[in-house]
Amino acid sequence: MIDIPDFVYPKDPNGNALCPRCKKLVAQCDCPSFELGKLKPQPIKPYIRLDRTGRNGKIVTIIDNLPHNEVYLKNLAKTLKVKTGCGGTYYLTENDGTLELQGNHKEILKEFFSKLII
C-alpha cells in the first residue's frame, strides 16, 4: 500500500478526510467541485419587490437576483405563473435574471422561496 502524505489528502485528529482546499470535513465543504456529477447548487436569494411605474397604476411583482440561466428562468416563470394564477414574463439582465408577475403576489412568493431555499 502506498503511503500518501497528509498534505495531499489531509485528515483531522479522528482520521476523517478533510478538503485539501478549505480544510473542513468533506461533508461540510463548500468548495466547488470539478466533477460534473457533483456540482453543488448555488443558493439563490431572490429580491421581491412591487412596482407600478410606467404601467398606468397597475401593480407588478418583480423578482430580481435570480440565476442568469434562461432555461431555469423559463421553468421558474411557468411554475410561478401557475401557482399564482397570473401572467408574467422573464428576462435576462447583465448579471442575473428577472421575473415579472402581474399583480401583488409578494406573500405567496415569500412562502414559495422560503420552502425552496434551505
N, C-alpha and C positions, 0 to 999 in steps of 0.2 A: 504494500500500500504506500502511496506517495504521501509524504508529509507536506501539506500545504500550509504556508505560514499564515498567521492570524491577520497580518496586514492586507492579505488578499481577500480572504473571507473572514472578517473579524467575528469574534464570539464574545458574549458577556460572561461574567464570572460563573453563571449557571450552565454555560455551554450552549445557550440559544444563539442562533445565527443573527448577526446584525447586518444592516445595509452598509455596503462599503462607502457610500456617499455621505449619508446623514448620520450614521452610527446609531440609528434607532433599531428596535426589533423589526424583523422583516414584516410582521403582521401590522405594525404601526407606521411603516414607512410611507411617506408622501411623495417620494421621488417619482418622476415619470418613468415609465417602463419603455424599453426599446422594442419589446416583442409586441406585435400587433394584437395578439390574443389577450394580452394582459394590460392593455391600456386602461388607466384609471379614469373614470369620467370626471370631468371638471365640474365642480358645483356651480350652479347658476344662482345669481342673486338679482332677480328682476326688480326693476323700479316701476311701480304702478302709479299713474297719475291721471287726473281728469283734465280735459282740455275742451274749450269751446271757441277758441279764436279762429275766425275765418269760416265758421260753419253756421252762421245765422242763429247763434244761441244754442245749437244742438250740442249735447254733451257726447264726447268720445273718450273712451278709456284707452290710454296709451301705455304699453308695456315696453320699457326700454331695457337695455343691458342684457340682451339675450345673445346666445352664441351666433357668430357670423357664419351660419350654415343654412343654405336655402332649403334643403330637404327637411331639416329639423324644424325650421320656421313654418314651412307649409303644413307639416303634420300637426304641430302645436296649434296653429291657427285653426285648422279644421276641428281639432278636439275642443278647443275653447269656444268656437262658434256653436258647436252642437251643445256643449254644456250650458252656455248662456242663452242660447236661442236667439242669436242676433247675427247681423252681418259684420264683416270686417275684412281686413287686409293685412298683409305683412310686407315689409321691405327691408333691404339691407342698407345700412349706413356705412361710413368708412371703417369703423371699428367693431360694430355689433349689429344685431338685428332688432327690429322694432315691429310690434303688433299694434294694430288699431282695431278696437271693437266698438260698435255703435251702441251708445247708451252708457249708463253708470253701472258697472259690474265690479266695482272695486272690492266689495266684501266677498263675492264669490271667488274672485281671482286670488285674494289673500288666502282663503281657505284651500284653494286648489294648489297653490305653490307651497304652502306650509306642509302639505302632505307629500308633495313631490320632493322637497328639499329635506334631507335628513342629515 
